[in-house]
Amino acid sequence: MEAQLGKLAVAPVASVLNGQRPRAAAFRARLHAALGLATTNLILLLVLAGSILVSVSFGAIHIPIHDMLSALLHHQALSETQHTILFDIRLPRVLGSAVVGAALALSGLMFQGLFRNPLADPYIIGASGGAAVGACIGIVFLAQFSLFGFSATALLAFAGALLTMVVVYALARSKGRTSGVTLLLAGFAVGTMLANSTYLFEIFDPNPAYGHRIVLAWLHGSIMVPGWLQLGVTFGFFVVAALAALPLMRRLNTLALGDEYAHQLGLRVEATRIGIILIGSLLTAIAVSLGGLISFAGLIVPHVVRMILGPDHVRLLPATILSGAIFLIATDTLARTLFAPSEMPVGILMVFVGGPFFLYLLRKGKREYTL
């Protein structure tokens, strides 16, 4: 009898302990994953800081890193020429490259998740065509205009990219819903028409040789040297867009299950799609206003980060932003130093570096992953 009572007393305790063990194991797993992600982001942040220092140091006139750090800490260690190069040319350009790379990478992450297609990029729904037309208008007709440090080229490219995406979305929307396939087709058609219409501006350009050269450089992707006010305004827009993208990351995870299933789970699919398109368009326009049309950055970076960290968009967001900034800083540094004193547009170099690298990753991975 006593033995039976002992068994009855031990059984509830054992069941409680058995119930606690899975919860404890799950908690340890979540803690381990969080620590691993924090470590990854910290490493990327340190790499970003290092890449900025190295990039600013390199150029036709070399500036030693220790002298540069001393100057940044308000200890005079540079000549007047080096001081001008550092603070008026290289540092703004490198920071501008970081903003462009981060914006393109985050925009690519959002569009790849929205369309559930690893080949989606920030220009997939026509932003490049609208930006090209806006930039041509600024170059040909408003070359002397500027506002808050932004040239007419940057402002109109920004407006053109946003306006084009609004038009494409309006064309693709029917009966209160938007089909992803229709959105892609409308974006391709509108973007192609606008991109090819830039040839017309060569006819009206009063200085065709000069204007044509600028248009080509812009279309091939060239990081401009922004003023500090322009850089601050652009970075502010980027921070707002990134913060607005954060709550959409969990919704992208739900959308990966399919629109109907996401709707059954209570997700407002159409509102989520509109939010993603608006924020992705803003990020694309930010990148276009500083660097023209730069391909591959918004395609490769989110793809590679997804292969490493998995499909969870919440985990991917900070790593994608940091990786995009690092990637474009490195590529732009090569573009301006590889053939110094001549300079190659970063968009051209991106094709030769990014294309083979992307194909190599696809060949090396040889595995499927889900969005």
N, C-alpha and C positions, 0 to 999 in steps of 0.2 A: 504493500500500500504506500509506504513512504517512497519507494522507488518510483511508483507511478506519479505521485505528487511532485517529485523532483523533476521528472520529465516534463510535466505540464508547466512547471515554473521556468524551466530552461528554454522551452520552445518559443515563448513570446520574445524572450531576450535575443535568441538566435535570429528570429525573423527581423527584429529591429536592426540588429547588427548587419544582417544581410542587405537590408534596405538602405542602410547608411553607406555601405561600401560603394555601390554604384554611383551614388550622389557625390561621394568624396572623390571617386575616380574621375567623374565628369568635371568636377570643380578643378581638379589638378590639371586635367587636359585643357580646359579653357584658360587657366592661368598660364600654362606652358605656351599655348598659342599666342596669348596676349603679350607675354614677355618676348617671344620670338619675333612678333610683328614690331614691337617697340624697338627691339635691337636692330632689326632690318632698317626701319625708318631713321634711327639714329645714325647708322652707318651711312645711309644715303645722304643725310644732312651734312655729315662731315665730308663726304666725297664732294658734295656740291660746293661747300666752302673752299675746299682745296682746289677744285676746278676753276672757281672764280679767281683765286689768287694766281694760279698758274697761267690762266688765259690772259689776265691783265698784264702779267709780267712779260709775255711773249709779244714780239712784234719787230718792226724794222729797227726800232730803238729799244734795246733790252733794258728793263727796269728790274733790278734784283728784288727778290721777294722781301728780304729783310729791310731794305730801304723803303719799299712800298708800305710795309706794315708800320714802319716808324712814321712815315708821312700820314698814314691813316689815323695814327694815334696822336696826331698833332705835334709830332717832333719833326722839325725841318730836316730832311735828309735828302731832298731831291733838288736838282737844278730847276730853274724856271721852266725850261723846255719840258723836262720830265714831269713836272707838276701839271703843266697844261695837258700833256698827253694822257696822264693818268686820270685826272678829274674831269676833263672836258671831252675826251674821246673814248679811251678804252673802257673805263669803268662803267659809264652809261651804256656803251654798246654791249658789254658782257652781261650787265644786269638786264638789258633789253632782250638779249638772246635767251636768258633764263625765263623771262616772262613769256616770250613767244613759245619756247619749247614746252613749258608747263601748260599753257593754254591749249596748244595743239594736242598734247597728250591727253589731257582731261576731256577735251571735246571728242577725241577719237574713242576714248573709253566709253563715253556716254552713247555715242552713235553706234558703236559695236554692240553694246548691250541692248539698245533700243531695237535695232534691226536683227539682232541675234546672228550677226555676220562678222567674222574676224577680218574681212576685207573692207569693212566700212571705214571711212576716214572723215575728217572734218569738212571736206569739200563735197561730200557725197550727194547733198541735195541742192547743189547749185551756188554755193557761197562764192566759189572762185570766180565764176562768170560775173556776178554782180559786183564783186570787189574790183575786178579788172576794168569794168566799165567806169565805175566811180573813180578809180585811180587815173584813168585816161582823161576824164573830164577835168580833174584837178591839174594834171600835168599840162594839158593843151590850153585850157582856158583860164585857169585860176592859179597860175604858177607862183604869184606873189602873195597870195592870201595865206594867212595863218591865224590860229585861234588857240590860246593857252599853250603855245609852243607846238601845236600840231599844224602841219602843212595841209593845204587843201587836198593833196593826194591822200594823206592818211585819213583825214576826216571823211572824204567822199568814198574811199574804199571801205571804211567802217560802215558807213550808211548803206552803201551798195550791197554789202554782204547781208546785213540785217534785212533790208527791204526785199531782196531776192528770196530769202527764206520765208518771209511773210507771204509773198506772192505764191511761192511753190506750195506752201501749206494750204493756202486758200484754194488753189486749183485742185489739190489732192483731196480736200474735205468734201464729203457727200453724205447728206442725210444725218448730219451730226456725228459722223465717224470718219476716220482717216485710215485708209489701207496703207500698210508699209510698202507694198509693191508699187502702188499708185504714186506714193510720195517719192520713191526712188526714180520712177520713170519721169515724173514731172520735173524733178530736180535735174535729171540728166538733160532733158530737152531744153529747159530754160537756161541752165548753166552753159550748155554748148552754144546756144544762139547768142547769148550775151558775150561769151568769150571770143567768138569769131567776129562779132560786131566791132571789136576794138580796131580792126583794120580801117574802118571808116574814119577814125580819128587821125590817121596819117594823112588823109586827104585834106582835112581842115587845119592841120597843124601849121602855123605860120613859120615855124623853124623845124622842119621835118627831121633833119639830121640829129639835132639835140634832143627833141622830144622823143623820137623813135628810140634813141639810145637809153633814155631814162625808162621808157615803158618796158623795153626788153629786160633791163636790169631788174625792174620791179616784178615783172611776170616770172622771171627766173628765180626770184627769192633772194633778196639782199637785205641783211639786217642794217637798218639805218642807225645813225648816232643820235639818239633822242636827247633833248634837253632834260634837265632834272625835273622841271615842272611836268613836261609831257610824260616822263617815266613814272612820276608819282601818281598822276591821274590814271594812267594805264594800269599800274599795279593796283590802285584802289578798285578799279572796275574788275580786275581779276579776282581780288579777294572777295568781293561781293558775289561774283559768279560762283566761286569755289564753295563759299558758305551756303549759297542757295542750292548747290548740287549735292551737298552732304545728305540732306534728308531724302533725296531721290535715289540714293544708292540701294537702300533696302527695297524700294519699289522696283528697281531694275532686277534685283534678285527674284522678285515675285514674277515679273514679266517674262523671265527666262522660262517659266513653266508654261507659257502660252497665254494669249489674251483671255480666252474663255475661262481657263482655270483661275487666272488672276482676278477676273471679275467675280467669280464665285467666292473667292476669298475676301471680297469686299473692297478690292482695289479699284479706284476710279481710273480706269485705263486711259481714257481719252485725255483727262486732265493731266495725268502723269506724262503722257506722250507730248502734250503741248509744253509742259514745263521743261522736259528734256530738250526739245527742239529749241525753245527760246534761250535756255542757258547755253546749250551747245553753239547756237548761232552767235551769241554774245562773245563767247570764248574765241570762236573762229574770227570774228571781226576784230577782236583785240589783237590777235596774232597777225592778221593781215595788215592792220594799221601800222605795225612796227616793222614787219619783215617781208611784206609782199606775199607771194604764193610759194610756200615751202612744202613740197610733197614728202611723203614717207614718215615724217616725224610723228604725225598723229596716227599712223598706221602701225609702225614697228613697235613703238614704246609700249602702248597698252597691250599689244599682242604678247610681247616678251614678258612683261610683268605678270600677265595672266597665266602664262605657262609656268612661271616660277611660284606664284602665290596662290593659284587656284582661281575659281570663278566668283568668289565673294566680292561684290563691288565695294562693300564697306571697307574691307581690308585693302582693296586695290587703290582706292582714291589717293591717300597720301603718298604711297610708293610711286604711283603713276606720275603725280605732279613733280616729285623730286627727280625721278628718272628722266622725265621729259626735259627738265631744265638742264640736267647734266649732259644729256645727249646733244642738245642743240648748242650748248656752250662749247663742247668738244669739237663738234662739226664746224661751227663758225670760226673757231680758232684755227683749225686746219685750213679753212677757206681763205683766211686773210694772211696766213704765214707760209703756206705750201709753195707759192710762187711769188713771194715777196721780192720787190715792192709791188708787183701786180697783185690783184685780188680777184679771186673767183667767186661768183655768186654762190651763196651757201646752198641754194636750191639745186644748182647743177652738181655740186659735190655730193649732196644728199642722194642724188640718183645713183652715182657711182659707188658710194659707200653703202647706202641703205638698201638698194636693190639686191646686190649679191649677198649681203648679210642676212636679209630677210629670207632669201631662198635657201641659204645655208642652214638657218634655224629650222625651216620647214623640213629640209632633208634630214637634218640631224635628229630632230625630235621623233619623227616617224610614229606619232601617236595622236590620237584624237583627244580633244578636250571640249567641254561644254561651256557655253556662254551663260 
